Amino acid sequence: MKFDYPNQIQPDGWVRTADRKPTKADRNNIGQVVVVWFGKHTRRGDVHTADGWRVRAIPDEYPLWAPIPNGPWRKDLKEDQTPR
């Protein structure tokens, strides 16, 4: 079941997944972006974080996303120290 609601709006700072999928530059240092999720059993969008690869793999379930900047508390971590 498709919902037109996500295609009718685009708040400032949010990107339509159909227009552009998240890249590594859009993700934070643990690989996540903020998403609006429309799952198989939900009629409304839930806002949470998701891995960038998941948004790229299932764009119908994640119609809108926004980048997450790296916080200052994470700058001291190296790439191999970030949790997966």
PyMOL commands that set and color helices and strands:
alter all, ss='L'
color gray80, all
select helices_A, chain A and resi 5-8+52-57+72-74+79-81
alter helices_A, ss='H'
color red, helices_A
select strands_A, chain A and resi 15-16+32-37+46-51+64-66
alter strands_A, ss='S'
color yellow, strands_A
deselect
rebuild
show_as cartoon
